[in-house]
Amino acid sequence: MQSDKNNKELSKPAAKPAITGKSSSAPAATVPNGSTHTNAAKAGSKPHTVKPQGIKLPPKVASILISHAASPEGAAPYQQISQTWGIKLDFANFIEIAGVATPEFRKQNVHPLDYSAVIFTSKHAVDHFFRICKDLRIEMPAEAKYFCVTDATAKYLQKYITIRKRKLFVGERTTADLVALVKKHASDKFLFPTGESAKSDLTDHMLANGYHVKDCMVYQTVFCDLTKLKVADYEMICLFSPTSVQSLFHSYPKYQQKKTVIAVFGKGTAKAATEAGLNIDIEVPQPEIPSMAMAIEHFLKA
C-alpha cells in the first residue's frame, strides 16, 4: 500500500514555479512607413515613438530621447533596442536646416568657379551648395575635384554630378581623414561649403599649413521648440551635434541633468555638452563602438 501511495505521488504533475511581477502585454514595436521617416519633424510637433515590446529584465533606463527625426534605415537599430530591452524610445528634431538665401550668399564674396576643389562634410552642404550654384546660373566644371568626409556623402553627390573616380576623394568617417587626402593636392584652391556653426578644425589645419581654403556658409541651423517634449521625463538623451546641445538649453535655459544619462556623438558635441555643464556618460564614436545605437546596447549590457 505504501508503494502504491508513493507511485501516485510520483505520477502527479510537478507544480509550476511561482511568477512574481506582472507580465508584459505591450504590443510589438512598429516603425512608420517611409514617408513619415523621410519628412523631418517640424518644430513643436510630437516626436515619433518606438513602443516597447516586452520587458525581460529591468533596463538601466526606461526611456530614451534621440535628438533627430527617425528614418527608415536609421530607426532599425533603435527599434531592436526597444524590442529587446522594453524601452520607450522617442525621435524628435532638436534643430532644423534652413538654406542661406542666394542674395545673402553673394554678400560673402565667394565665387565657386574660382576654386578647383570642393570639400563636403554633409548632405545638407551638398544640397545647398548646388542650389546656390543653380540660382547663380553657374555649373561646376568637369575637372573640379570633390573631397567627401564619408562614402555616403560621396554617393549622394551623384544626385548633382557625374562621378569621376580620378576627381573624387573620400575619407573614412571624420574630417581628420581628409587631411591626408588634401596633402596630395596642395596646389588646389579649396572651397568648404558649410553651416554657420560648423567652423571646422580641418580649415584651421589647412590654413596653418599654407593651403588655400575658404569657408562659405550655405545653410544655417534653427532651434526647434522642445518645450512640449517634457525633456526632464527622459532617462537618457542622445545628442548628435553642438547645436542640438544649444537647442536643449534654448528651450530649457534652467535644464538640470540630475540622473539623466547623456550620450553624445562627436568631439564637438562632447565639448559643447561639457561647456553647458552636462556630465557625459556615453561618448561615440570609439574604435570598437562607432555608432550611437551600438553604444546604447553596450551601456545596457554592461
N, C-alpha and C positions, 0 to 999 in steps of 0.2 A: 504493500500500500504506500509505503514511504517512497518507493521507487516511482510509482505512478504519479504521485504528487510532484516529485521532482521533475519528471518528464513534462507534466503540464506547465510547470513554472517556466521550463526552458522553451516551450513552444509558444509562449506569449510574445507578441511583438515588443521590441525594445521601445522604451519611452523616448519620445522626441525631446531633444535638449531645449531648455527654455531660451527664448529670444527676448532680449531686453531692448528697449527703444522702439521707435516706430519705423516701419519700413517705408521706403520712398516710393511714391506712386507718380512722381513727376513725369511729364511727357518727354519723349525723346527730343533732343536738341534739333532744331531745324535751322537752315540757312536760307535767307530770302533769295529770290531769283536775281539774275544778273543785273536787271535794271535798277533794283534797289541799291545794289552794291556800287555800281559804276557812277551813280549820281551822288556826289558828296553831300553829307548832311549840312543843311544851311544853319546859320546862326539861330539859336533859340529852339531848334527842332528837337524832337525826342530822340534819344540815342537808340541805335539798333541793339537789341538784346539777344544773346545766345542763352537759352534757358538750360539749366542743368538737367541731366537725365536721371541720375541716381547716385546717391552718396554711399560709398562703401566704407570709407574711413573719414573721420572729421578732418578736412583740409586745414592747412595753416591759415588760409584766408578764405572767406566765403564769397567775396565779390571783388571783381577786377574792372577797372576802367581803362580802356585803350584810347589814347588821345588822337585817334584819326578814324575816318569812316571805314566801314567794312568793305572788302572787295571779294569777288568770288574766289580768287586764289589765296589772298591774304588771310581770309577768315578761317580757312580749313584747319590750320594747326591749333588755333584758339578754340574752335568748336570741339576738337578732340580733347583738349584740356578740360573744357566744361563738362563733357560727357564722362570722362574718366574720373574726375575729381568731384563732380557735383557742385561746380562753382558757377555763380551768376556772373556773366561777363557782358559788359556793355562797350559798344564802339560809339564814339562821338567826336566830331571835328572840334579841335581847340582853335584852329586857325583856318582861314580861307585864303586862297591865292587870287589876287587881282592884278591884271596886266597893267603895266605902265602905258599911259596914252602916248601915241606917237608924237604929238607936239611936245610932251614932257621929255621924251627920249631925245628929241632934237636939241634940247637945251643942254644935254650932256656933251655936245660937240664931239660925238663919236660917229665915225663913218665906217661901217662894216667892210666896205671894199678896200679900205686902207690896210687891212690885216690879211695875212696869208694863212693863219691858223685860228681855230675857234675851240675853246675849252667848254665842255658841257658836264655839269655835275648833277643834273636832274632833268626829268622830262618836262617840268614846268619851264625851265630855261630854254629847252629846245622849242617848245610850242610858241613861247612869246618872242623869241628871237626871230623866228621865221615869220611870225605875224607882223612884226615891225618891218622886216625886210619887204614883205608884200605891200605894206602901207607906203613904204618909201619907194616902191616900184623898182627895187633892185633884186638881183639874183646873184648868189654867191657863185664864183667861177668854179669850173670843174676841177681846177688844180688846187683848190682850197683843201687844207688839212683839218681834220677833226680829232680832238683828243677827248675821250669819254671816260668817266670815272668807273663805270661798270659796263658789262656786256649788255645788260638790259637797256641802258641808255643808248648804247651804240646801235642796237637793233631798232630802237624807237626812231632813230634818225631816218630810217628807210621811208618813213611817212612823208619826208620832205625832199630827200635827195637819193640819187643812185649811189649805193655804197661802192667805193673803190678801195680794195684792200690796201693798196700802197698809200692811200691818203687817210686811213682810219687807224687810230692808235687807242688801245683800250687798257685801262688799269684793272686791278683785281677787285678792289672794293672801296678804297679811300683815295682822297686827293693826294696823299703821300705817295701812292703808287704811280701817279703821273709825273712825279719829279724825275724819276729815272728815264721816263719816255721823252720829256722835253729836252733833256741834256743832248740828245742826238739831233736836235733841231734848233740849235742856239741862234741861228741866223734868221729864224722866222719872227714875224710880229704876231703876238697872241692877243686875241680878244676873249674876255671872260664874261659872258652874259650871266647875270646872277640876280639875286633878290636884294632888297635894301639892307637886310640884316645878315647877309651871308658873306661878310668880309672874311676872306679865306687866307689861311696860312700859306697856301700854295702861291698866291700872288706875292705875298710878302717875301717868301723864299726866292721866287723868280726875280723880283726886283733887286733883292740883296745880292744876287749872283749875276747881275748885269743883263738879264733877259728883258726884251721889250714886251711888256704885257700891260693890258688896260682892262680894268673892271668897267662894266656898264650895267646899269640897273634896267631890267626888262620886266620885272614883276615885283610886287610887294605883298606882304602878308597883312591880313586883317584879323584882329582878335574876334572870336565868336563869343556870344553871351552864354556863359556856363552856369548862370545862377539857377536855372531850372533843373540842373543835374543833381543837386544836393551832393556835391563832391565829398563832403565830410562823411557820408554814409559808406563810401567805398574803403575796403581794407587794403587794396593795392591800386596804385595809379602808375600807368606806364607812359612815360614822356619820351617823345622822339626827336625833339628839336629845341633849341634855346627859346624860340618863340612860343612853343607850347608851354614852357615854364612861365614865360611872361604873361601869356593868356590866362593861366591859372590864377595868378596874383592880380591880374587886371579885373577879373570878375570877383575875386575874393581877396581884397587887399590885406585882410587880417587872418588869412588862412594859417592854421596851425596843424602841423603834421601829426602830432601825438603818436599813436601806434601804427599809423598807416605805412605800409611798405611802399617805398618809392623805387621804381625801376626806370633807368634812363638808357637811351641809345646814343652813343657817340660822346666823344670827349667834350665837344662844345656844349652839349646838353648837360653833361655832368658838371661842367664849370658853372653854367647858368643856375643849375639847381643848388649847388653849394653856395654860390653868392646870394641866392634868395633865402638861405637859411635852412634848406632841406637836408636831411640826412639820407644819403644814398645807400640802399640795401642791395640793389642789383644794378650792375653796370655791364653793358654789352656794346660792341662785340668783344669777345675774348677768343683766344686761339682755338679752344675746343667748343666754345659756345657762341657761334656767330649771330644767332637770331634772338629776338625777344621771346618768341614762343618757346624755344629751347631753354632759355634762361628761366622762364617761369616754371617749366617742367622740372628743371634741375632744383630749383628752390623748393618746390613742393615735395620732392623725393628726399631731399637732404634731412 
